[in-house]
Each structure stands twice: as C-alpha cells, then as structure tokens.
Amino acid sequence: MSAGERGASGVRPPLAGEVVSRLRDAVASGRWAVGERIPPEPELVAEFGVSRGTLREAIKALAHSGMFEVLRGDGTYVRATSEIRGTAQRVYREHADEDVLQVRFALDTQAARLAARAADAGVVAELRALLAQRRQAWDAGDFQIWAATDWVFHLRVAEASGNPLLHELYDSFGDVFHGTKMAQRLDKGFDGCLAAGHEDLVDAIEAGDGEAAVRTVIANLDYCMHWMPGTQ
C-alpha cells in the first residue's frame, strides 16, 4: 500500500472487502433501490476514504455476483438486494424452467421436512389462510393474485424451516418460480389448487410428519413437471 493511499494520519483505509461490505449494507438498508444508479466514483471515493482503484475492485466484485451492473459511460446500477439473489438471478437466466423446477425438488423437500419439525400453530394457521386466498383467487380467475399468493405460501414454508440460509436461497428464485407458474396456468386443464404440496403439506406439517410432508411436495412437483412445455 502506498503512503498516499494510507493517508496523512498513517491509518489504513478500508480494503476492498470492507468497501464491499459497506456497499452491500447500503443496498440492504434501502439507501439504493434495485434499478437505481449508485453515486458516481468521486462521491464514493470521498465518502469511503479509499482510492479509485480500491472502489473499482469492490464494485467489480459485486458486479460479478450479479448484485451490481456496470454500464460503461452510464454508471453502476443495483440489480439485486444481495449477492446470493444476484448470483441466483444471473445463473437461473441461463437455464430452462425445467432445470429450475428440478432444483426445487431439493429445496422444497428439505424445507417441508424441517418445517414439520419447527412450525407452530401460528404458522399452520397462516399457511391455511394463504391457501384459502389462493383458492379464492383461482376460482375468481385472478391468476396474478393466485400466482403471487402461491409463491408467498411456498416462501413461508421455507421460512418456517427455521434455516435462514435455505429461506434466503429459496427466496432468490423469486420471479423465476413465479414466471414458471404463470406459464403453467395458461394450459387448459392445469389444476391451480392441487392439494398435494399445499393443503396436504399443511396437514403433514401440523402433524409433525416430515416424511409425509416430503412425499406430498414431491407429488406436487411431479405434477408441475408434467405441465412443463414439451413434457405433455
């Protein structure tokens, strides 16, 4: 490190890893929203007290993760609220819906198994209320509300697992899972309120039966896989 970068006080300024943490925290706190351009380099260099090279190294790391996107001649934009979400969105865009759905087998089954051990009566009641809203939206032909409620249900099961990393990974799928389901409901005959993986899942969670929870999740995902394009 040069004497110039160390500064007149002799105190080492934050390294790139520390700048990454500060940039990440700024996004997590809502200072910069997804889609928003972050401040220009001179402003951030002054704020963080680092060299331009150190700042660029930090931004490059977050751009590689998919959290930031650097547009030459325009600036750097926020593309995701976390590095996990950014990486997931970048990777999932490169794969077909069928590939993504297959990944769900691993995440959904483990979330169901753990939720059956950890969920309390309050969680069960919340899940049943979400399924009632889902049914109402489907019967009314409001497919947007149906898909959104269905996603919240599955996300809540992942949260009920008690494993914050599993929940964050599941949440990182976001629009990918939502987009898949929106495509499925366009096919005539698709059952948008299948009990398997939903009502049956809540029953298994309430009973504390992890293996029954896994079986009904697999039945639901097998059904969804059947409705993927090219599999019928």
WORAMO-V504401 format. One record per residue. N is the residue number from 1. PHI is phi in degrees with one decimal (none if undefined). OMEGA is omega in degrees with one decimal (NA if undefined). D_CENTER is the distance of its C-alpha to the mean C-alpha in Angstrom with 2 decimals. Layout:
N,PHI,OMEGA,D_CENTER ; N,PHI,OMEGA,D_CENTER
This chain:
1,none,-179.1,38.17 ; 2,-76.3,177.9,40.80 ; 3,-63.4,-179.6,42.80 ; 4,-66.1,-179.7,41.63 ; 5,-72.9,179.3,37.97 ; 6,-67.2,176.9,38.89 ; 7,94.6,-175.4,40.49 ; 8,-63.5,-177.1,43.81 ; 9,-77.7,-177.3,42.92 ; 10,80.3,179.8,42.22 ; 11,-88.2,-179.9,38.84 ; 12,-66.8,175.7,36.04 ; 13,-73.1,-178.9,33.30 ; 14,-59.7,174.3,29.62 ; 15,-78.9,-175.3,28.71 ; 16,-57.5,179.9,25.87 ; 17,-61.7,178.7,23.56 ; 18,-72.5,177.0,24.38 ; 19,-68.2,175.0,23.86 ; 20,-56.2,-179.5,20.36 ; 21,-62.5,-179.5,19.72 ; 22,-70.1,176.7,21.35 ; 23,-66.3,178.8,19.46 ; 24,-62.0,179.9,16.10 ; 25,-64.8,179.4,17.47 ; 26,-64.0,177.7,18.67 ; 27,-71.7,-177.9,15.30 ; 28,-61.6,-178.6,13.82 ; 29,-79.8,-179.5,17.01 ; 30,90.7,178.9,16.76 ; 31,-60.4,175.4,19.78 ; 32,-122.2,-177.7,18.29 ; 33,-86.3,175.3,15.87 ; 34,-59.7,-177.8,13.62 ; 35,94.2,-177.9,16.41 ; 36,-90.4,176.6,19.04 ; 37,-85.0,179.3,21.46 ; 38,-76.9,-178.9,22.00 ; 39,-58.5,-179.7,25.68 ; 40,-67.2,-175.6,28.09 ; 41,-51.9,-176.4,29.04 ; 42,-56.8,-179.4,32.31 ; 43,-68.0,-179.9,30.74 ; 44,-73.2,176.0,28.10 ; 45,-59.3,179.7,30.80 ; 46,-68.0,-178.1,32.97 ; 47,-66.0,-175.6,30.36 ; 48,-87.9,-179.9,29.24 ; 49,68.3,-179.1,32.72 ; 50,-124.9,175.8,31.85 ; 51,-76.2,177.0,33.21 ; 52,-61.9,179.9,31.79 ; 53,-64.6,178.9,31.21 ; 54,-65.1,178.7,29.16 ; 55,-62.7,-178.8,26.95 ; 56,-63.9,177.5,26.52 ; 57,-62.8,179.6,25.63 ; 58,-66.9,180.0,22.80 ; 59,-64.7,178.8,21.50 ; 60,-61.9,179.5,21.87 ; 61,-63.6,-179.9,19.75 ; 62,-73.6,175.4,16.80 ; 63,-69.4,178.7,17.51 ; 64,-64.0,179.7,17.55 ; 65,-75.9,-177.8,14.04 ; 66,95.1,-179.8,12.90 ; 67,-75.0,176.6,12.41 ; 68,-116.0,170.5,15.90 ; 69,-132.8,-179.7,18.07 ; 70,-97.3,178.0,21.81 ; 71,-106.5,-176.2,24.03 ; 72,-58.5,178.9,27.59 ; 73,82.9,-178.0,30.00 ; 74,-122.6,-179.3,27.42 ; 75,144.3,-178.9,25.20 ; 76,-110.9,-176.0,21.75 ; 77,-116.0,175.7,18.79 ; 78,-81.7,-179.1,15.41 ; 79,-114.3,179.7,12.73 ; 80,-157.6,-176.0,9.51 ; 81,-87.2,177.2,9.38 ; 82,-154.7,179.2,9.12 ; 83,-68.4,177.9,10.47 ; 84,-62.7,-179.9,7.88 ; 85,-64.9,179.8,5.39 ; 86,-63.8,178.5,8.82 ; 87,-63.0,-179.7,10.07 ; 88,-61.7,-178.8,7.61 ; 89,-62.8,180.0,8.31 ; 90,-66.6,-178.4,11.84 ; 91,-71.1,-175.4,12.38 ; 92,-65.4,178.0,11.11 ; 93,-64.3,-176.7,13.36 ; 94,-89.3,-175.8,16.16 ; 95,-125.6,-179.6,16.00 ; 96,-75.3,178.0,17.11 ; 97,-56.0,-179.5,15.42 ; 98,-62.8,178.2,17.61 ; 99,-63.0,-179.9,16.27 ; 100,-65.1,-179.3,12.65 ; 101,-63.3,178.2,14.17 ; 102,-65.4,176.5,16.16 ; 103,-64.2,179.4,13.30 ; 104,-62.3,178.3,12.32 ; 105,-56.9,-179.3,15.81 ; 106,-69.7,-176.3,15.16 ; 107,-70.9,-176.2,12.02 ; 108,-66.6,-177.9,13.42 ; 109,-67.8,179.4,16.88 ; 110,-70.2,177.1,16.30 ; 111,-61.6,-179.6,14.29 ; 112,-64.9,-179.4,17.25 ; 113,-61.2,-178.8,19.82 ; 114,-71.0,179.5,18.74 ; 115,-63.9,178.6,18.30 ; 116,-64.8,178.1,21.85 ; 117,-86.6,-167.6,23.08 ; 118,-106.3,-172.2,21.43 ; 119,-68.6,177.7,20.97 ; 120,-105.5,-176.6,23.84 ; 121,-62.4,179.6,25.67 ; 122,-65.6,177.8,23.71 ; 123,-64.8,179.4,20.38 ; 124,-59.3,179.3,22.33 ; 125,-63.6,178.8,23.81 ; 126,-64.2,179.4,20.56 ; 127,-64.2,178.5,19.23 ; 128,-65.7,178.4,22.61 ; 129,-65.3,177.9,22.54 ; 130,-64.3,179.3,19.25 ; 131,-68.2,176.0,20.88 ; 132,-65.4,177.3,23.99 ; 133,-65.5,178.9,22.24 ; 134,-62.6,178.6,20.65 ; 135,-62.1,-179.6,24.17 ; 136,-61.7,-179.5,25.76 ; 137,-66.0,179.4,23.55 ; 138,-63.5,-179.6,24.18 ; 139,-63.1,-179.6,27.90 ; 140,-84.6,-178.4,28.09 ; 141,75.8,178.4,26.56 ; 142,-90.9,-172.6,23.80 ; 143,-70.5,178.7,21.18 ; 144,-67.0,177.9,18.75 ; 145,-67.9,178.3,18.83 ; 146,-58.8,-177.9,18.87 ; 147,-65.4,-179.0,15.66 ; 148,-65.1,-179.5,13.87 ; 149,-67.8,177.8,15.48 ; 150,-60.8,179.3,14.79 ; 151,-64.8,179.4,11.00 ; 152,-61.3,178.1,11.54 ; 153,-58.3,-177.5,13.88 ; 154,-66.2,177.7,11.80 ; 155,-65.8,179.6,9.06 ; 156,-68.8,175.6,12.25 ; 157,-63.1,178.4,13.69 ; 158,-61.6,178.1,11.02 ; 159,-65.8,-179.1,11.72 ; 160,-67.4,178.0,15.36 ; 161,-63.2,-178.7,15.41 ; 162,82.8,178.8,16.12 ; 163,-105.5,-175.0,14.21 ; 164,-63.6,179.1,11.88 ; 165,-70.9,176.9,10.68 ; 166,-60.1,178.9,10.00 ; 167,-60.8,-179.1,8.10 ; 168,-67.0,177.5,5.91 ; 169,-62.9,179.6,5.78 ; 170,-62.9,-179.3,5.36 ; 171,-62.6,-177.9,2.66 ; 172,-66.1,177.6,1.68 ; 173,-69.3,174.2,4.35 ; 174,38.2,-174.4,4.67 ; 175,-65.6,-179.6,8.19 ; 176,-66.1,177.3,9.06 ; 177,-64.9,-179.2,9.54 ; 178,-62.3,-179.4,10.99 ; 179,-63.9,178.5,13.23 ; 180,-61.1,-177.4,14.51 ; 181,-69.7,178.5,15.62 ; 182,-65.1,177.1,17.21 ; 183,-72.9,-177.7,19.20 ; 184,-62.4,-173.8,20.31 ; 185,-68.6,178.2,21.81 ; 186,-78.1,-178.3,24.13 ; 187,-83.2,-178.8,25.94 ; 188,-61.7,177.7,28.97 ; 189,102.3,179.1,29.04 ; 190,-67.6,-179.3,25.36 ; 191,-87.6,-177.7,25.12 ; 192,-78.9,178.8,22.33 ; 193,-131.1,177.6,23.20 ; 194,-60.6,-179.3,23.68 ; 195,-69.3,179.2,24.44 ; 196,-60.9,-180.0,23.20 ; 197,78.5,-179.3,19.76 ; 198,-132.6,177.7,20.10 ; 199,-57.3,178.7,23.44 ; 200,-63.8,178.4,24.57 ; 201,-66.0,-179.8,21.48 ; 202,-64.0,176.8,22.14 ; 203,-59.0,-178.8,25.77 ; 204,-67.6,177.8,24.99 ; 205,-64.1,179.9,22.79 ; 206,-62.4,179.9,25.62 ; 207,-80.4,-178.2,28.13 ; 208,70.8,-176.2,26.30 ; 209,-100.4,-176.8,26.60 ; 210,-63.9,-177.8,23.81 ; 211,-70.3,175.7,25.41 ; 212,-65.9,177.8,25.85 ; 213,-62.4,179.0,22.20 ; 214,-63.9,-177.8,21.34 ; 215,-61.2,-177.5,24.02 ; 216,-74.1,174.6,22.90 ; 217,-65.3,178.9,19.28 ; 218,-63.3,178.5,20.86 ; 219,-61.2,179.2,23.20 ; 220,-65.9,-177.6,20.51 ; 221,-69.8,173.9,18.62 ; 222,-61.9,178.6,22.07 ; 223,-63.9,179.3,22.89 ; 224,-62.2,179.4,19.83 ; 225,-61.3,178.4,20.69 ; 226,-60.0,-176.1,24.20 ; 227,-93.1,175.8,23.16 ; 228,-69.7,179.6,21.46 ; 229,-55.7,176.1,23.76 ; 230,88.7,-178.2,26.67 ; 231,-106.9,-176.9,26.53 ; 232,-85.4,NA,28.67
